[in-house]
């Protein structure tokens, strides 16, 4: 690396002088890079706004259909024998549920062996049938119990392991699916020099069985311990048998419905609050929010407020706007729920409230359609604005590269000129010294 000695002859700080000459170009470069940073920050804030709109849309989708909107609760939903979960398709009423049997998978255990690793001396074919498919396993006289277990584990739907019992080692085979259709059977007639004791009823430790439940006296069977089809909107997870029927009472849950609406209200206010904070401008305090001058963002705030204030007359019902059911807008555009009013209308006109939110010409669809105009990943207005900003950033980055190259060339030219100046000064000094020496000698 070359060592620069500024002004060795002239005494001029050439580096400082060059920097002063380039200061104007450096200031221009800083202006451009500051704009790049500002635009990058603006893109970040737009992305965060899109995320908040996405959260709001998630809350809206919890209200989008009748089954989403409606909520139910149940007494005795959690007990020692089963648990009940409900969705919006549930039917209010009373259900006497009795668990008669649980679904189980089949387990078989073979005869006792003295070793899990020693050769068993049996050979031939061991046939295993599961879920209607028979697999023939080839057994060699040198195979151990571990080898046989490994071969069975290669069969889809079954698993095998060796249990060390008080009487010796036993090969245990079990199906991976519950239900009476998933029994495990073996045919050991193809083996010579003995069997593994897996065939026949005597090898069965646990049979593959269906769950059996009575609901209001009607018998229901299932291959698993989860019943989701017998009663609309109700899923029953079985855990144990019951001593007697347990009554589960299903009823509408208006508080849960209000919670869903409140989730939207909270997310909506969060969107408006974010836009408001990022739109603050105070020249004296040096505050300029990222959304100052961003008309695309300001249109979002106005557009959302427009849908909130809309009367959805196409529903042809009395309660056709949010304000009529207790969802109020304050002077700053934020929403709140008058819980007493909301619950009063919900109790009196549950179908109208549901239709206001879930109807194809209702609030939720209207709001989702509006937000799609802003956040669609292809042609949403916020997407387009980000694309524009990214294009401008790319152009400015190209300008910065050009400015860097120009400043570099200018600096190199100036250094060459100052170097030549220093050489000239050195030569002049030498000449002066020479002449001074001659004159001194002549004297």
Secondary structure, 3 states (H helix, E strand, C coil): CCCCCCCCCCCCCHHHHHHHHHHHHHHHHHHHHHHHHHHHHHHHHHHHHHHHHHHHHHHHHCCCCHHHHCCEEECCCECCCEEEEECCCCCCEEEEEEEEECCECCEEECCCECCCCCCCCCEEEEEEEECCEEEEEEECCCCCHHHHHHHHHCCCCEEEEEEECCCCEEEEEEECCCCCCCCEEEEEEEEECCCCCCCCHHHEEECCECEEEEECCEEEEECCCEECCCCCCEEEEECCCCCCCEEEEEEECHHHHHHHHHHHHHHHHHHHHHHHHCCCEECCCCEECCCCCCHHHHHHHHHHHHHHCCCCHHHCCCCCCHHHHCEEECCCCCEEECHHHHHHHHHHCHHHHHHHHHCCCCHHHHHHHHHHHHHCCCCCHHHHHHHHHHHHHHHHHHHHHHHHHHHHHHHHHHHHHHHHHHHHHHHHHHHHHHHHHHHHHHC
